[in-house]
Amino acid sequence: MNTTRPRLFGRGSWPEAQRIGELVRAETFGGALLVAAALVALVAANTTDAYARLRDTVVGPSALHLDLSLGTWAADGLLAIFFFVVGLELKREFVAGDLRDPSRAAVPIVAAVGGMAVPAALYLAINGLHPEGRLVGWAIPSATDIAFAVAVLAVVGSFLPTALRLFLLTLAIVDDLLAITIIALFYTAELDVLWLAAALVPIGLFGLLVQRRVRSPWLLVPLAVVAWALVHESGVHATVAGVLLGFTVPVLRRDGESGPGLAEHLEHVVRPVSSLFAVPVFAFFSAGVAVEGASGFVEALRDPVTLGIVAGLVLGKPLGVLAATWLTARFTRAELDDDLTWTDLIGVGLLAGIGFTVALLVGELAFGPGSEADEHVKVGVLLGSLTSALLAVVVLRSRNRTYRRLHERETRDDDGDGVPDVYQA
């Protein structure tokens, strides 16, 4: 009788390994820009009043209710580009990637849910037990910043096994989708159904064009902009439009069609705009918190909002990811791959605790841009993300010798056909 148990974190297929490698390379420089933009914002916010004036400068047509501050344009407008890429990635992964196999998809999805639920629970526990606690920010520590995490991964985990890279990136993408769902459901103050219904028209036309493989930016971009504006007017956060538009794009090529599929093509076109411009600009306008010296920093740390965010990111994320994965293994009787340990999963869970872009966005939605609580959110997100990153460095570096050995095995190509031998076994 065959007693072989299913394995967690298999390396997957060679095409998927190639895609993951390309994604890490594409996001690495963007992650570095993201970190640089946040540092510049912190320095500017604490050295000059010009930063706040620039962030609060209002531009746009008031007749269309689009007279928004530059900070709001970055959060509502530029992040829609980021979530469009997220929508493309997620659809492509589940239609053409290894995660179209439910047995492979289950682990990162369950881990993403656990990695969001436990941080939210920790935040609610800390703020619920404190007389000055504010529960509305429960979703802030739930998000993972894929660009920031990949930047750290590139520095400390260049030999991280393909299986763990795939797990982390898929977890982060699912995490982002769950986060935008939470934003739409729980952080929509007023909903205008008519405007939302109107938004379905340009979204439907966009979907019709891309299904017909139309690639003209002169047709697609105006429809996307109109869809964004209508969703913004409906009261739903405008970034939701980006995800919906991404989901309409076909992944697979038609019979006889050559070259990359339309989803892959649009991802290659839009990703640089997202990672090299949209996300760093958002980080610049959102990460600038005026700490007001050591006393201001200490005051922020006393706020249960700050404490809940730090605890959620540093403790909740790895605990949630680890517990959800362990429970999956327990109920499916699956075992870790022979070369991996639960320590590896803790390191990946700590990387998932780097919450930045979406966490800052949820903070603004929960407490309002520029409020005292929002300033404390920024302190909590920055401190929690930095702590998670440093701890991830320690954990992953301790396993670097094993990762290097696995990397050599995964890249060995004795027959010289361009495909590593382990993928042909």
Buried (B, 14 or more C-beta within 10 A) or exposed (E): EEEEEEBBBBBBEBEBBEBBEEBBEBBBBBBBBBBEBBBBBBEBBBEEEEBBEBBBEEEBEEEEEBEBBBBBBBBBBBBBBBBBBBBBBBBBBBBBBBBEEEEBBBBBBBBBBBBBBBBBBBBBBBBEEBEEBBEBBBBBBBBBBBBBBBBBBBBBBEBBBBBBBBBBBBBBBBBBBBBBEBBBEEBBEEEEEEBBEBBBEBBEBBBEBBEEEEEEEEBBEEBBBBBBBBBBBBBBBBBBBBBBBBBBBBBEBEEEEEEEBBBBBBBEEBBBBBBBBBBBBBBBBBBBBBBEEEEBBEBBBEBBBBBBBBBBBBBBBBBBBBBBBBEBBEEBEBEBBEBBEEEBBBBBBBBBBBBBBBBBBBBBBBBEBEEEBBBBBBBBBBBBBBBBBBBBBEBBEEBBEBBEEBBEBBEEEEEEEEBBBBBEE
